[in-house]
Amino acid sequence: MKLFAHPFSSYCQKVLIALYENGTPFEYVLLAPEQPQAFAELEALWPFRRFPVLHDAGRAVMESSIIIEHLQLHHPGAVRLIPPAPEHALEVRFMDRFFDLYVHTPMQKIVLDCLRPQAERDGRGVADARALLDTAYRWLERVLAGRTWAAGGAFALADCAAAPALFYADWAHRIGSEFAALRAYRARLLERASVARAVDEARPYRAFFPLGAPERD
């Protein structure tokens, strides 16, 4: 089983956390400029060249949430990232989508805009992204009160999504002190062994963060 990924990519970290949670064996195919063959292999599997992509038993599996679902179906471990109870599974999947759509997406808008030439930057789009993150932070502060993990109960798919999304979101648009429950949840995520491993593997690439990686974390 091969994972085409880069350690600094937030969506790659989401899948890596799931793999590390269960100690699932895999071959890490590093996607980097000095590895053109890796990109050629990726393009043969997925012409959009987006990653992560999992190649397992002759099948290419794309998109981080689907990869994690695939892992549970075909490579289950002790940690069930999608719970068996349908209603609980629905909540886990909803929270996974929330972090991808309402935290991850606006965070990436802010970050990617910084990579554009000054004349091509989208000030209105970035302002909208920051406003969306403010709304997401307020909603999460209310929902996470009294919860250990995103969907309550055990660590799950939603937390795999939340960890990199909140990690980089706090760099791009600071989670203020008024969001005590959200900040505490982010801190719990960073203490989780699988998350800490993904964060540590990405440390050598922090100079690439266009907004300037903070000294914290």
N, C-alpha and C positions, 0 to 999 in steps of 0.2 A: 504494500500500500504506500503510495507516494502522496505527499502534500506539497503542492507548488505554492510557495508563500514567501513573505519577507517579515522578519521579526518586528519591524517598526510599524507595520500596517495594522491598524486597529481591527479590521475584519479578520485578518489572519490571526491576531491574538485571540479573538473570540473562539476560533476553532482550536487553536493550540491549547487554550485553557481546558476545553472539553477533552482533548486527547490526554493532557497531563492529569486530569482528574482521575482517569481510570488506568493510567500507565499503558495506554494503547500503543503498541509498537508501530512505527511508520518510518519511512524514509523522507527526510526533509530536503526538498529540492529548492535551494535558495535562488530567488529571482533577484538578480543584481546585474548592473551594467557589464560587469566583468564576466558574466555567465551567459553569453548569447545563446548557447545551446539549450539552456534551461527555458529561455523565452521561446525558442523554436518549438520545444516539446509542448509548452503551454499552448501556443497558438494552434498546434495540431489538434489539441484536445478542445480548445475553446477559442474561436477566432476573435472574440472580443478582447482577449488578453487581460481580462480582469481576474483578480485572484483574491482569496484562495480558490484553488481547484484541487479536489481529491481524486486520485486515480486508483481505483480499487477493482481488482479482478476483471480488468478490461473495460470498466465503466468509468466515465468521467462524471463527477458529481460537483455541481457548481452551487454557489451561494451559501454563505456561512450557516444559516439556520438549517438549510436542507442537508448540508454536510453533517451537522450534529445529529439530525434526525436519522440519517443514514448510519452513522456510527452506532447509535443505540439499537437500530434494527439488526445490523450485521456484525457489530463488534461490541456487544454489550459488556459492561463491567459492573463493579460493585456499586458505583454511583449512577443512579438512574436520573438522567438529566431531563427526561420528560416523564412525569409521574404516571402510574397506571390508571388512576381514577380520572375519568373523562373530564369532569368539571374542574379538577385541579390542573389537569393538563391544558385545558382551555385558558385558564388564568396564566399559566406559565407562558404559553404561546402568545397571549395578548401582551404580556409585559415584555417579552422578547421583541415583538413588533414595535412597542412603544419606544424602547431604547434605540432601536434602529432608526425609526422614523422621526422621533421628536427630540432625540439627543444627538445621535450619531450624525444624522443628515445635516442639521444646522451647524454642528461643530465643524463638519468637513467643509461646509460653505465658507465659514470664516477662515479656515486654514488655507484652503485652495485659492481663495481670492488673493491671499498674500503672495502667491506664486505667480500671479499675473503681472504683466507690465503695468506700471502706474496708470497709463492712459486707458487700460482695458478693465480696470477694477470696477466692481459693482457695489457702490456705497449703499444704495438702497437695499440691495439683496442682503448685504452683511448686516445692516440694521434690522431687517426683518428676521434674520437668523438669530440675532442676539435676543430679540423680543420673544421669539419662539422658545429659546432656551430658558428665558426668565419664566415663561408660563410653565414649561416642563418642570423646572426646579420647584415652583410653587406646588404643582400637582403632586410631584413625588414626595415633597415634604409631608403632605397630608397622608398620602397612601402608605408611606414607609413607617409612619409612627406606630410603634409597637411590633413591627416586623423585624426579624433577623435578616431574611433574604427577600428578594424582590417580590416573589409570589407567596411569601409566608412559608413556613415549613422548611424543607431542605434546600440546599444549594441546587440550582437547576439551570436549564437552558437560558432562562431570563437573566441569570447572574453572569453567565458567560458573555452575554450581550452587554450587560451593564458595566462590567469591569473596564474594558477599553473605552467605551463610550464616555463614561464619567471621568475616567483618568485623563483623557485628552480634552474633554469639555471644560474641565476645571482649569486647564492651561489656557484654553482659548477664550473662555468667558467665566471668570472666577465664580465659584459657588460661594456665596456670601455667608457670613456668620449667622445670619437669620435662618439659615437652612440647617439647623443642628442635626435633625434626623438624617437628612441626605448626606451631610458631611460624615456622620458616623458610619453610615452604610458604605460610603466610598472607602473609608478607612478599613472597615471589616473586609471588604473585597481585597484590598492591597495586602492584608495579612494572610489571606488564603494562599496555601503553598503553590497551587497551580497558577494563580494570578501573579504572585511574586516572581515565579520562574519566568513567565512571559515578559514581565516588566524588566527583569534583569537582563534577559537575552536581547532586549531592545536598547539597553543603555548605550552601547557604542554608537548608535545612530542618532542620538539626541541633537547633534549639531545640525541635522537636516530639518528640524522643526522650524518652520519659517517665522513663527512669532517669537522664537527664543524660548528654549526649554527652561523652566524655572528650576531653582536649586532644590526645591522640595521634592518629595517622592523619590 
